[in-house]
Amino acid sequence: MDLFPLWLSIRVSLVATALTLALGVPLAWALGRRRFAGRELLAALVVTPLVLPPTVLGYYLLVLIGAPGPLGRLLGRIGVELAFTWKAAVVAACVGSLPLLVRAAQAGFEGVDARLEQAARTLGRSEWSVFWSVTLPLAWRAVLAGAVLAFCRAFGDFGITLMVAGSIPGRTQTLPLAIYDHVQANQMTEANTLAALAVALVVALLLGLGRLGRLRY
């Protein structure tokens, strides 16, 4: 049994989750704690990947990062190839999982008592300090829940990854793609084994999240 797709999926999901946290937490904070022009439009755009067909997202992403695309040409000038590499799978997973993190974290930030933040400001704390010492510690459960959901979504991505990274054995074939290929080849034993591994990992993560959610401060 070739376990490369499993390890690749874990690698892709970890990197994608890290990128999703870096992008999604500030975005969730802005949507949850600030009011600004275009906020509703931004919130709608964040949710869009959840409702669009994965092939549509994959197509537009491929147009963007493919060799003829604007970002693809820009990266090509510095010798970076993105499309149909494992890095493209990371981008695909990040796009698909970002809404889950943002929505979960936004709910957590919205639940923070603004009076506690204001009290920190009256003590001379900067906005940066208020975020790290007050806002984030009070919303960490929601952020963690969003991160776990984002990881699970990245781990299970199929359509977007297939469009931008392909299913190249030993290079870009993630676990969902490998399961599909095994089913297509009527290799049901291999497909069952990989599917069982995927279910076990996701259930373990969700159980761990549930235990953390019951912890008290």
C-alpha positions as CSV (number, residue, x, y, z in Angstrom):
1,M,0.0,0.0,0.0
2,D,1.5,3.3,-1.1
3,L,1.0,5.8,1.7
4,F,2.5,8.8,-0.2
5,P,-1.0,10.3,-0.8
6,L,-1.7,10.2,3.0
7,W,1.6,12.0,3.9
8,L,1.1,14.5,1.0
9,S,-2.4,15.3,2.2
10,I,-1.2,15.9,5.7
11,R,1.6,18.1,4.5
12,V,-0.6,20.1,2.2
13,S,-3.3,20.4,4.9
14,L,-0.8,21.6,7.5
15,V,0.8,24.2,5.2
16,A,-2.7,25.3,4.0
17,T,-4.0,25.7,7.5
18,A,-1.0,27.8,8.5
19,L,-1.6,30.1,5.5
20,T,-5.4,30.1,6.3
21,L,-4.7,31.2,9.8
22,A,-2.3,34.0,8.7
23,L,-4.9,35.3,6.2
24,G,-8.1,34.4,8.0
25,V,-7.6,35.6,11.5
26,P,-7.0,39.3,10.6
27,L,-9.9,39.0,8.1
28,A,-12.2,37.5,10.8
29,W,-11.1,40.2,13.3
30,A,-11.9,43.0,10.8
31,L,-15.3,41.5,10.0
32,G,-16.1,40.8,13.7
33,R,-14.8,43.9,15.4
34,R,-14.9,46.7,12.8
35,R,-17.5,48.5,10.7
36,F,-16.4,49.8,7.4
37,A,-17.6,50.5,3.9
38,G,-17.9,47.3,1.8
39,R,-18.0,45.0,4.9
40,E,-21.1,43.1,3.6
41,L,-19.5,42.6,0.2
42,L,-16.3,41.3,1.8
43,A,-18.3,39.0,4.0
44,A,-20.2,37.6,1.0
45,L,-16.9,37.1,-1.0
46,V,-15.5,35.2,1.9
47,V,-18.4,32.7,1.9
48,T,-18.4,32.4,-1.9
49,P,-16.0,29.4,-2.0
50,L,-18.5,27.4,0.1
51,V,-21.3,27.7,-2.4
52,L,-19.5,27.8,-5.7
53,P,-18.9,24.4,-7.5
54,P,-15.3,23.3,-6.8
55,T,-14.6,23.0,-10.5
56,V,-15.5,26.7,-11.0
57,L,-13.1,27.7,-8.2
58,G,-10.5,25.4,-9.6
59,Y,-10.9,26.8,-13.1
60,Y,-10.5,30.5,-12.1
61,L,-7.6,29.6,-9.8
62,L,-5.9,27.8,-12.7
63,V,-6.5,30.8,-14.9
64,L,-4.8,32.9,-12.3
65,I,-1.8,30.7,-11.4
66,G,-1.3,28.8,-14.6
67,A,1.7,29.6,-16.8
68,P,-0.4,31.9,-19.1
69,G,-2.1,33.6,-16.2
70,P,-1.1,36.9,-14.6
71,L,0.2,35.4,-11.4
72,G,1.7,32.4,-13.2
73,R,3.6,34.7,-15.6
74,L,4.8,36.8,-12.6
75,L,6.1,33.8,-10.7
76,G,7.6,32.4,-13.9
77,R,9.9,35.4,-14.1
78,I,11.5,34.5,-10.8
79,G,11.6,30.8,-11.7
80,V,8.7,29.6,-9.6
81,E,6.3,27.1,-11.0
82,L,3.0,26.8,-9.2
83,A,0.4,25.0,-11.3
84,F,0.4,21.2,-11.2
85,T,2.8,21.0,-8.2
86,W,2.1,20.2,-4.6
87,K,2.2,24.0,-3.9
88,A,-0.9,24.4,-6.1
89,A,-2.6,21.8,-3.9
90,V,-1.8,24.0,-0.9
91,V,-3.3,27.0,-2.7
92,A,-6.4,25.0,-3.6
93,A,-6.8,23.8,0.0
94,C,-6.4,27.3,1.4
95,V,-9.0,28.7,-0.9
96,G,-11.5,26.0,0.0
97,S,-10.9,26.1,3.7
98,L,-10.6,29.9,4.3
99,P,-14.3,30.5,4.7
100,L,-14.7,27.9,7.5
101,L,-11.9,29.5,9.5
102,V,-13.1,33.1,9.0
103,R,-16.7,32.3,9.9
104,A,-15.8,30.4,13.1
105,A,-13.2,33.0,14.2
106,Q,-15.5,35.9,13.4
107,A,-18.1,34.5,15.7
108,G,-15.5,34.2,18.4
109,F,-14.3,37.8,18.0
110,E,-17.9,39.1,17.9
111,G,-18.5,37.5,21.3
112,V,-15.7,39.4,23.0
113,D,-16.9,42.0,25.4
114,A,-15.9,45.4,23.9
115,R,-15.6,46.8,27.5
116,L,-12.7,44.6,28.2
117,E,-10.9,45.9,25.1
118,Q,-11.7,49.5,26.0
119,A,-10.4,49.0,29.5
120,A,-7.1,47.8,28.0
121,R,-6.9,50.9,25.8
122,T,-7.5,53.2,28.8
123,L,-4.4,51.6,30.3
124,G,-2.4,52.7,27.3
125,R,-2.3,49.5,25.3
126,S,-2.0,49.7,21.6
127,E,-4.5,48.0,19.3
128,W,-1.9,45.4,18.6
129,S,-1.4,44.8,22.3
130,V,-5.1,44.7,22.9
131,F,-5.6,42.1,20.2
132,W,-2.9,39.8,21.6
133,S,-3.6,40.2,25.3
134,V,-7.4,40.5,25.4
135,T,-9.2,39.8,22.1
136,L,-7.4,36.6,20.9
137,P,-7.2,34.9,24.4
138,L,-11.0,35.4,24.7
139,A,-11.7,34.1,21.2
140,W,-9.1,31.3,21.0
141,R,-11.6,28.5,21.1
142,A,-13.4,29.7,18.1
143,V,-10.1,30.3,16.3
144,L,-9.0,26.8,17.1
145,A,-12.3,25.3,16.0
146,G,-12.0,27.2,12.7
147,A,-8.4,25.9,12.3
148,V,-9.4,22.3,12.8
149,L,-12.3,22.6,10.4
150,A,-10.0,24.3,7.9
151,F,-7.5,21.4,8.2
152,C,-10.3,18.8,7.7
153,R,-11.6,20.7,4.7
154,A,-8.1,21.0,3.2
155,F,-7.5,17.3,3.9
156,G,-10.6,16.3,2.0
157,D,-10.4,18.7,-0.9
158,F,-10.9,17.1,-4.3
159,G,-12.3,19.3,-7.0
160,I,-10.2,22.4,-6.7
161,T,-7.0,20.3,-6.2
162,L,-7.7,18.2,-9.2
163,M,-8.1,21.3,-11.4
164,V,-5.0,23.1,-10.4
165,A,-2.6,20.4,-9.2
166,G,-3.8,17.3,-11.1
167,S,-3.5,13.8,-9.9
168,I,0.1,12.9,-10.6
169,P,1.2,9.8,-8.6
170,G,4.1,10.5,-6.4
171,R,3.9,14.3,-6.9
172,T,0.4,15.8,-6.5
173,Q,-1.9,12.9,-5.8
174,T,-3.5,13.6,-2.5
175,L,-5.5,11.1,-0.5
176,P,-9.0,12.0,-2.0
177,L,-7.5,11.8,-5.5
178,A,-5.9,8.4,-4.8
179,I,-9.1,7.0,-3.4
180,Y,-10.9,8.1,-6.5
181,D,-8.3,6.6,-8.8
182,H,-8.4,3.3,-6.9
183,V,-12.2,3.2,-7.2
184,Q,-11.9,3.9,-10.9
185,A,-9.4,1.0,-11.3
186,N,-11.7,-1.3,-9.2
187,Q,-9.0,-1.6,-6.5
188,M,-11.5,-1.5,-3.7
189,T,-9.2,-2.9,-1.0
190,E,-6.8,0.0,-1.5
191,A,-9.6,2.5,-1.6
192,N,-11.2,1.1,1.6
193,T,-7.9,1.3,3.4
194,L,-7.2,4.9,2.4
195,A,-10.8,5.9,3.1
196,A,-10.6,4.3,6.6
197,L,-7.4,6.2,7.3
198,A,-9.0,9.5,6.3
199,V,-12.1,8.9,8.5
200,A,-9.9,7.9,11.5
201,L,-7.8,11.1,11.2
202,V,-10.7,13.4,10.9
203,V,-12.7,11.8,13.7
204,A,-9.6,12.0,16.0
205,L,-9.2,15.7,15.2
206,L,-12.9,16.4,15.9
207,L,-12.8,14.4,19.1
208,G,-9.7,16.3,20.2
209,L,-11.5,19.6,19.4
210,G,-14.5,18.6,21.5
211,R,-12.3,17.8,24.5
212,L,-10.5,21.2,24.1
213,G,-13.8,22.9,23.9
214,R,-14.8,21.6,27.3
215,L,-11.7,23.0,29.0
216,R,-12.2,26.0,31.3
217,Y,-10.0,29.0,31.4
